[in-house]
Amino acid sequence: MSENAPIDEHVSRATEQLAPEFAGVVPRAELESIVRTARQDLEGQVVPTALDEMLHRLAHYRLSSRIASASSA
């Protein structure tokens, strides 16, 4: 997803929820990029009422996977 893609309320919410958990481990700009990409990937794939939860889960999974792969490299 483009770095200049619009940030909507779902992206903002997920970013703020995930930031404390990944602070000091994943740079904030990278965290935001991962959340924005997850949001784009979910577009049209889930019902709007489930978007916040699914975005949080997908972004969390991707962030955790990134940490796991970095630590095993």
C-alpha positions in Angstrom: 0.0 0.0 0.0 1.2 3.5 -0.7 2.8 5.4 2.1 0.5 8.3 1.3 -2.7 6.3 1.4 -5.4 7.9 3.5 -5.6 6.9 7.1 -9.2 6.3 8.2 -10.6 5.8 11.6 -10.1 2.1 11.5 -6.4 2.4 10.8 -6.0 5.1 13.5 -7.7 3.0 16.1 -5.8 -0.2 15.3 -2.5 1.7 15.2 -3.2 3.3 18.6 -4.2 -0.1 20.1 -1.1 -1.9 18.8 1.5 0.8 19.3 2.1 0.2 23.1 2.6 -3.6 22.5 5.1 -3.2 19.8 6.8 0.0 21.0 10.6 -0.4 21.0 10.3 -3.5 18.8 8.8 -2.2 15.6 9.4 1.4 14.5 6.2 3.4 14.5 6.3 4.1 10.8 6.6 0.4 10.0 3.7 -0.4 12.4 1.6 2.2 10.6 2.5 0.8 7.2 1.6 -2.7 8.2 -1.7 -1.6 9.6 -2.5 0.4 6.4 -1.6 -2.6 4.3 -3.8 -4.9 6.3 -6.6 -2.4 6.0 -6.3 -2.4 2.2 -6.2 -6.2 2.1 -9.4 -6.4 4.1 -11.3 -3.9 1.9 -14.4 -5.6 0.7 -13.5 -8.9 2.4 -15.2 -8.5 5.7 -18.5 -6.9 6.8 -18.1 -3.3 8.0 -19.1 -4.1 11.5 -16.3 -6.6 11.8 -13.6 -4.5 10.3 -12.1 -3.1 13.5 -11.6 -6.5 15.0 -10.4 -8.1 11.9 -8.0 -5.3 11.2 -6.5 -5.5 14.7 -6.1 -9.3 14.4 -4.5 -9.2 11.0 -2.1 -6.4 11.8 -1.2 -8.1 15.1 -0.5 -11.3 13.3 1.7 -9.6 10.7 3.6 -7.6 13.3 4.1 -10.8 15.4 5.3 -12.7 12.4 7.7 -9.9 11.5 9.2 -10.1 14.9 9.5 -13.9 14.9 11.2 -13.9 11.5 13.6 -11.1 12.5 14.6 -12.9 15.6 15.2 -16.2 13.8 17.3 -14.7 11.1 
